[in-house]
Each structure stands twice: as C-alpha cells, then as structure tokens.
Amino acid sequence: MVDRNVAIVGAAGAVGRKLLDILEERRFPVGGLTLMGTARTAGTTMEFRGRSEPVELVEPERFEGVHIAFFAVPTDVSLSLAPEAVRRGAVVIDKSNAFRADPSVPLVVPEVNQEALSAHRGIIASPNCSTIQLVMALKPIEGLSRLTRVVVATYQSVSGTGWEAVEELRTQSRSILDGQAVKPKVYPHPIAFNLIPHIDEFEPGGHSKEEMKMVTETRKIMGRPDLAVSATTVRVPVEVGHSEAVWVETRRPVSPEEAREALAAMPGVLVRDDPAEGVYPTPLEAAGRDEVFVGRIRKDLSSERGLAFWVVSDNLRKGAASNAVQIAEELVKRGLC
C-alpha cells in the first residue's frame, strides 16, 4: 500500500495511545505522522516505531497534507475541527458521537457494512464500542434469518470512560480492602465492588444516551431502521473489556447449532462455547485481542424464535482503535483516500 500521512487528534488519550499501538502492530503504511492534543498534552512525546513523536497543539493548519485524520476526542471538538480537516483534504475517521446519527456520514464496522464507505464525503464515523461488538454478533444471525427483535444488557468496563476512571477503580479497590471510606469523583457512585446502571446522561423517558446510541447505531449499521432494539447499559468494576448479554428473535427459529456455525464463520468473531467445561468469554480473555468473543449460545426459553448469547470484546481495541484502523485500511484498499 502507498504510504499515507496520518494525524491523530487526541493522541495522548486512552484511544489515541491505542491507535498508535495498532497502527504499528498492523503495519499501516504511515508516511508522515502528526500527533495533536490539548494545551495540557502539547509538548509531550509519544513512541512510534522506535521514534519519539511530539504532540502538537491541535490547530486547523496542521491538517495540511494529511491524508487520514483519526479523531479520538469529545464530540464538541470533532464537530469543530473535523470539517476543518476535510476542507484541507483529509479523510476523517471519527470516534466520537458527533456524526454517527448524520444520514450523510457512513457509520462503519468493516466486517459488517464496509460497502457504506464508498458513500463517504470526507467523514466516516466509528460506532460506540458497545455497538461494535453487538453488530459483529448480530450480522451472522441476520444472515440465517431476519432479526425481528434485539434485547441487550451491557457490562461495560471503566476504561470506556478513560484512564482517570481506571485509576479511580484501582484507588477505590485498595481503599475498600483497607477498610477506608471512598468518595467518587469520576462516577456518581463508587465503582469498586459495585455496579452502576448509569452511562452518559439520562433522557426523558428514562433511557440513557448510551442506551439510545446502541438503538440508533445498530439500526443504521444493520440497515434496519425498523429493527426493534432495547438496551440497558451498566458500568462494572472491570478495567478493560465490555460484556453483553444478548437476546434476539428471528423471523424463523434458528437453532443454537446453526447460530454457532454462522458465528464461527464470521470474520473477526471467535466462538468460545463449552459451558460444561468452563469455556465461555470473559473480559480478561478478550483484553489485548481484536476478536469479538461469543459464547453461552442457547435457546431463549421464553420465545420459540429466540436465541440468547454472551458477547465480550476489548473496548479499547475492536471497540475503538482497531475498528478505526480497519476502516483506514479499507479506505486505502478501495482507493477512497
């Protein structure tokens, strides 16, 4: 592949750092590399391919000559700066929620809907981490029989919030084990030895924004605006790796054996399903891996057309950085950037 000049906005954050790692691991054809951040991180350096690369203050002019710009920043920053990067000739791959609902912006998981990339107008959105692993498991089921309903409960790790949340989990865990009281800062309640059914803000009607992201993004990626989707999202005291309990209904009954075979054939999915022998996905197993792990595949006893299964993935890799790099690889392969 021809080398591309690459920029990472938010390079010093959890996803930005992982992007650097994965670009190196996957030997992406990086020519020039521009790392950008806030005034707090500008002036620091980061390692890439044995070199120290400076983090510069993010400014629109720095996108000149950039072919691909990864954005791993809050929504307001993406809304402000992504169009500036596009005006200067870059293709933006954005990890925020800024453009996911925009009908003119492709929302892409390459194994699921890579064909959507051909319609991009300079910006491509990478989905929410919990949505990515869900649609990776739904796609092969949909190939067997049209999905009519999806219900999902997530168990999301603290690294989805950022490194400050990981440190809070560690600090609170030590304090509680030492018999000391803890005062939460990152979350509204202590996260150590606890579960919090509260991710992002709540909307009228009682659903959180995280839950509604899963609804709208799943429909868009699957090309199913009519698909019935219900989500409950929960933060759990795990450092890395999101888990999901999923129930689906299909137009015709699908057996666990059919589902297992279809999932095993899906690129990027690894079936781990032998509960009698203690074989099923866990966040510890998924951490550091790009595969989406699926197990506990079984009939849903409450519905003759239902299946239940368990999905686990590293939220910093496939849930964020790896998916973004895979999008970039597909853009280069198709000559779209």
Secondary structure, DSSP 8 states (H G I E B T S, - for coil): ---EEEEEETTTSHHHHHHHHHHHHTT--EEEEEEEE-TTTTT-EEEETTEEEEEEE--GGGGTT-SEEEE-S-HHHHHHHHHHHHHTT-EEEE-SSSSTT-TTS-B--HHHHGGGGGG-SSEEE---HHHHHHHHHHHHHHHHS-EEEEEEEEEE-GGGT-HHHHHHHHHHHHHHHTT-----SSSSS--TT--B---S-B-TTS-BHHHHHHHHHHHHHHT-TT-EEEEEEEE-S-SS-EEEEEEEEESS---HHHHHHHHHHSTTEEE--BGGGTB---HHHHTT--SEEEEEEEE-TT-TTEEEEEEEE-TTIIIIIHHHHHHHHHHHHTT--
